């Protein structure tokens, strides 16, 4: 694990939430994009040494929708920057860590991502995030 890459925050509406981060906290929104495979719209907020990722569900089938429905808006996951994501996944499996998927998938910004099951992460949803050579924003 190299660093905390970003912190994912589930929100009902990026449009309604963004002014808190940009106008009140004075942070910069780098970009907004949709990730159809996760049924979310994502806003990347620059916090200097890490990023915040605002996650707005675009479908009731989205894991973020289900999270908000059950727990309300708030911190959804912590993403850890890694190199060689497949090797990290295998190492974690060998240590008895349960992963949500067997193979990495493409997330926001073109990063390869994989999630550790919260039951294996002390109640926290952790994401492994390997950014592509072009420096994808990660998710």
One Martini backbone bead per residue (centre of mass of N, CA, C, O) as a GRO file, in nm:
protein
  139
    1UNK     BB    1   0.096   0.038   0.024
    2UNK     BB    2   0.125   0.383  -0.043
    3UNK     BB    3  -0.169   0.531   0.003
    4UNK     BB    4  -0.407   0.763   0.028
    5UNK     BB    5  -0.600   0.842  -0.240
    6UNK     BB    6  -0.908   0.826  -0.124
    7UNK     BB    7  -1.239   0.952  -0.029
    8UNK     BB    8  -1.553   0.821  -0.012
    9UNK     BB    9  -1.866   1.007  -0.069
   10UNK     BB   10  -2.193   0.982  -0.004
   11UNK     BB   11  -2.448   1.124  -0.223
   12UNK     BB   12  -2.740   1.234  -0.354
   13UNK     BB   13  -2.603   1.523  -0.459
   14UNK     BB   14  -2.369   1.697  -0.616
   15UNK     BB   15  -2.504   1.968  -0.668
   16UNK     BB   16  -2.582   2.008  -0.356
   17UNK     BB   17  -2.274   1.951  -0.234
   18UNK     BB   18  -2.039   2.114  -0.374
   19UNK     BB   19  -2.046   2.396  -0.226
   20UNK     BB   20  -1.920   2.304   0.037
   21UNK     BB   21  -1.635   2.236  -0.086
   22UNK     BB   22  -1.587   2.508  -0.253
   23UNK     BB   23  -1.709   2.752  -0.074
   24UNK     BB   24  -1.651   2.668   0.225
   25UNK     BB   25  -1.364   2.501   0.197
   26UNK     BB   26  -1.200   2.580  -0.079
   27UNK     BB   27  -1.217   2.367  -0.292
   28UNK     BB   28  -1.137   2.170  -0.582
   29UNK     BB   29  -1.291   2.082  -0.875
   30UNK     BB   30  -1.171   1.874  -1.124
   31UNK     BB   31  -1.415   1.657  -1.179
   32UNK     BB   32  -1.682   1.499  -1.372
   33UNK     BB   33  -1.815   1.157  -1.371
   34UNK     BB   34  -1.914   0.857  -1.514
   35UNK     BB   35  -1.988   0.511  -1.379
   36UNK     BB   36  -2.166   0.266  -1.509
   37UNK     BB   37  -2.061   0.004  -1.354
   38UNK     BB   38  -2.157   0.164  -1.065
   39UNK     BB   39  -2.385   0.374  -1.074
   40UNK     BB   40  -2.214   0.662  -1.097
   41UNK     BB   41  -2.132   0.982  -0.988
   42UNK     BB   42  -1.821   1.178  -1.002
   43UNK     BB   43  -1.638   1.387  -0.774
   44UNK     BB   44  -1.331   1.561  -0.775
   45UNK     BB   45  -1.146   1.654  -0.481
   46UNK     BB   46  -0.901   1.872  -0.380
   47UNK     BB   47  -0.663   1.808  -0.082
   48UNK     BB   48  -0.367   1.770  -0.194
   49UNK     BB   49  -0.273   1.467  -0.060
   50UNK     BB   50  -0.574   1.420  -0.154
   51UNK     BB   51  -0.901   1.287  -0.217
   52UNK     BB   52  -1.231   1.349  -0.294
   53UNK     BB   53  -1.530   1.141  -0.346
   54UNK     BB   54  -1.819   1.199  -0.496
   55UNK     BB   55  -2.116   0.983  -0.464
   56UNK     BB   56  -2.367   0.936  -0.711
   57UNK     BB   57  -2.641   0.783  -0.772
   58UNK     BB   58  -2.804   0.641  -1.087
   59UNK     BB   59  -2.925   0.390  -0.921
   60UNK     BB   60  -3.093   0.151  -0.730
   61UNK     BB   61  -2.849  -0.067  -0.793
   62UNK     BB   62  -2.656   0.082  -0.634
   63UNK     BB   63  -2.440   0.068  -0.370
   64UNK     BB   64  -2.480   0.368  -0.292
   65UNK     BB   65  -2.781   0.364  -0.260
   66UNK     BB   66  -2.788   0.147  -0.037
   67UNK     BB   67  -2.615   0.301   0.162
   68UNK     BB   68  -2.798   0.552   0.194
   69UNK     BB   69  -3.055   0.397   0.274
   70UNK     BB   70  -2.914   0.274   0.539
   71UNK     BB   71  -2.696   0.533   0.641
   72UNK     BB   72  -2.653   0.756   0.461
   73UNK     BB   73  -2.466   1.005   0.436
   74UNK     BB   74  -2.109   0.950   0.368
   75UNK     BB   75  -1.870   0.749   0.437
   76UNK     BB   76  -1.778   0.476   0.221
   77UNK     BB   77  -1.452   0.496   0.151
   78UNK     BB   78  -1.111   0.372   0.137
   79UNK     BB   79  -0.835   0.450  -0.069
   80UNK     BB   80  -0.562   0.251  -0.182
   81UNK     BB   81  -0.262   0.282  -0.309
   82UNK     BB   82  -0.130   0.076  -0.577
   83UNK     BB   83   0.069  -0.183  -0.693
   84UNK     BB   84  -0.013  -0.452  -0.836
   85UNK     BB   85  -0.316  -0.547  -0.776
   86UNK     BB   86  -0.316  -0.855  -0.817
   87UNK     BB   87  -0.099  -0.914  -0.604
   88UNK     BB   88  -0.246  -0.785  -0.363
   89UNK     BB   89  -0.491  -0.970  -0.377
   90UNK     BB   90  -0.341  -1.235  -0.328
   91UNK     BB   91  -0.216  -1.163  -0.056
   92UNK     BB   92  -0.487  -1.119   0.091
   93UNK     BB   93  -0.605  -1.399   0.046
   94UNK     BB   94  -0.369  -1.550   0.194
   95UNK     BB   95  -0.463  -1.379   0.469
   96UNK     BB   96  -0.798  -1.402   0.464
   97UNK     BB   97  -0.913  -1.192   0.272
   98UNK     BB   98  -1.208  -1.052   0.169
   99UNK     BB   99  -1.340  -1.009  -0.149
  100UNK     BB  100  -1.575  -0.884  -0.373
  101UNK     BB  101  -1.366  -0.950  -0.601
  102UNK     BB  102  -1.146  -1.134  -0.822
  103UNK     BB  103  -1.126  -0.879  -1.010
  104UNK     BB  104  -1.041  -0.614  -1.148
  105UNK     BB  105  -1.173  -0.288  -1.219
  106UNK     BB  106  -1.303  -0.020  -1.377
  107UNK     BB  107  -1.284   0.307  -1.286
  108UNK     BB  108  -1.237   0.602  -1.222
  109UNK     BB  109  -1.001   0.734  -1.441
  110UNK     BB  110  -0.907   0.423  -1.517
  111UNK     BB  111  -0.883   0.267  -1.274
  112UNK     BB  112  -0.790   0.001  -1.084
  113UNK     BB  113  -1.026  -0.199  -0.889
  114UNK     BB  114  -1.076  -0.312  -0.539
  115UNK     BB  115  -1.264  -0.480  -0.279
  116UNK     BB  116  -1.300  -0.502   0.054
  117UNK     BB  117  -1.455  -0.651   0.286
  118UNK     BB  118  -1.576  -0.517   0.576
  119UNK     BB  119  -1.532  -0.782   0.751
  120UNK     BB  120  -1.208  -0.757   0.680
  121UNK     BB  121  -1.206  -0.417   0.763
  122UNK     BB  122  -1.332  -0.339   1.040
  123UNK     BB  123  -1.601  -0.203   0.886
  124UNK     BB  124  -1.436  -0.120   0.629
  125UNK     BB  125  -1.427   0.011   0.310
  126UNK     BB  126  -1.187  -0.101   0.087
  127UNK     BB  127  -0.972   0.029  -0.171
  128UNK     BB  128  -0.808  -0.063  -0.450
  129UNK     BB  129  -0.567   0.157  -0.636
  130UNK     BB  130  -0.471   0.162  -0.982
  131UNK     BB  131  -0.307   0.368  -1.174
  132UNK     BB  132  -0.252   0.478  -1.462
  133UNK     BB  133  -0.018   0.627  -1.662
  134UNK     BB  134  -0.214   0.892  -1.695
  135UNK     BB  135  -0.336   0.952  -1.402
  136UNK     BB  136  -0.585   0.871  -1.282
  137UNK     BB  137  -0.825   0.964  -1.039
  138UNK     BB  138  -0.986   0.743  -0.928
  139UNK     BB  139  -1.203   0.439  -0.798
   0.00000   0.00000   0.00000
